[in-house]
Amino acid sequence: MNPQDYATRTEYRPPARWYQRLNWLGVLLTSVGLAPRDAVTLQVRGRKSGKLRWIPILRTQYNDEDYLVALAGESQWVRNVRAADGQAAIRRGNTRVVRLEQLPPADRAEIIAQYLRVGHQRSGAKASAKQARYYFGLNPKPSIDDIRAIVEYYPVFRVVYTDLVRPGIL
């Protein structure tokens, strides 16, 4: 099965229905730590409802800092994070309050390149090639210039940890 295709250059690429239906499973697995090491659950308040929203997401480490890459571009979680002024929480076993700081496009390419490198290490060449193609519309081994050409479409957030907390504090 191919991953969700987010390669189209549009402002927002909504997830497929099958992905939406399985979101609860991803949240469960990442929250309790049964997913890959870099998988976490992002908790952020909905910008309209005010209710907590959970999304499983891969955290990318680069130069001793953590980042979140928005594969779907201007997705719902990105809009919610912006509306919450970056206030969110990340859960993997325990819950940590974080501030998410959006990077300007000029600072995104290296983080997206690291995301792809880690994907290659975690899943191998074939899966990495699919990731580059379906998530970013890139060839299997994109150059940094190839990545720079697409950064406008993929928000990236630096994770700043502020405190260790109990679940549901946000």
N, C-alpha and C positions, 0 to 999 in steps of 0.2 A: 504494500500500500504506500502511495506517495504521501508526503506530508502536506499540510495545508499550503496552498499556493498563494503566497503573499508577494510575488515578484512584480505584479502589475503596478505601474507607476501612477498611483492615485493617492488621494489624501487619506482615505481610510479603506482598509480591506477587512470586512467583517469575517469572523470565523465561520467555518462550515457548520451546518447543523449538527453533524456527528461530533464535532469538537465541542460545541456548546453542551451537548447532552452528556459528554464525558468529563466536563470540567470538575464536577464533584469528586470524581475518582482521582484526578491529578492533584486537587487540593488536599485530599486525604493522604495520599502517598507522600507528597512533599512536606506536609505539615508534621507528620510523624517521623520523617527522615528515611522513608523506604524507597525513595527515588534516587537518581544519581546525586552525588555529593554536591553538585552545584545547583540543584533544583531546590527552590524555596516557594513558599506561598506568600504573595504580596497581599496585604490587607490595606484597603483604602476606602474612605467614605465616598459613597455615590454623590455626585455633584448635584443631582436633582432630589433624590430620595433621602439622602443623609444616612442611609443604611450601609453597614459594612459590606464591602465586596471583596471576594477572594479570587485570586488568579494564580495558578501555578506558572512559574517563570524560572528561567535559568539565570543565575547570577554569574557574571563574568568577572574574574579577578585579573587586574592589570596593574602593574607597578604598586603592589601591596594595597590596592583599593578595590572595592567592589562596585560593579556597574550593572544596570538593567538595560537591555536593548529591546526596543519596541518593534518586534518583527512585523506587526500589522500596521505600523506607522501611527497615524493619529487615532489610535484605538481608544476604546472606552476607558481602559485603565489609565492611559496617558492623560486624557481629559480630566479624569477624576483626580489624579495626582496634581495637576495644575490648579484645579479648583480648590484643592485642599492646601495650597501653598507648599506642596512637597511633603506634608505630614502624612506618614504612613507607618506601617509595621511590616516586619518580615518574620515569618515563622518557619522554623525547621527544628522541631523538638521543643524549643521554647520560643517566645515571642520577643522581638526587640523593636523598640520604637526607633524609627529612622526619619531622616529628612532626605528627600530625593532632590538633587540639584540637576536640572537639565543642562547638558553640555551644548555649547554652540556648535553648529555644523562643522566648523574647522577642527574641532577637537574629537570628532566621532570616529574617524576612519581607523585609527589604531585600535580602538575598543572593538569595533566590528570585526577587524582582522583577528583580534585575539579570540572573539566569540567563535569564529570559524576554525581557528587553530585548535581550540579546546574541543570543539565538535569532532574534528578529525581524530584527536587523541582518544576521545571517549568512544567513538562509534566506528572509526575506520574510514578508509578512502571513499567507499561507495556511498555511505550515509552522508559523509561530509560533502560530496559532490551534489547530492540531492538538497542538502541544506543550503548550499551556496546558490543553487538554481532556484529552488522553490521559495526560499525566504527572501533572497536578495536579487534574484535575476542575474546572477553572475556565473561565470564559467567555474569549473571545479577548483582551479588554483588562481584566484583573482590576484592581481597586483594591487598594491596600495593605491595606485592611481585609479584602477577600476572601482575600488571601494569609495574613494573620494568623490567619484562621479554620482554616487547614489545616496550619500549621507543626508541630504535634505529630506529624504523620505522616511528616515528611521531615527526617531528620537532616542537619545541615550541619556540615562540618568546616573549620576554618581550617588552611591549609597553612603550617607553619613550616619553612623550609629550614634544614638543619643542616650539610650538607656536600655536596661534589661527589665522587662515587665511581664505581668501575667496576661494570659489570653483575654481578649475583649476589652482592653483598656482604651483603645483609640477613641 
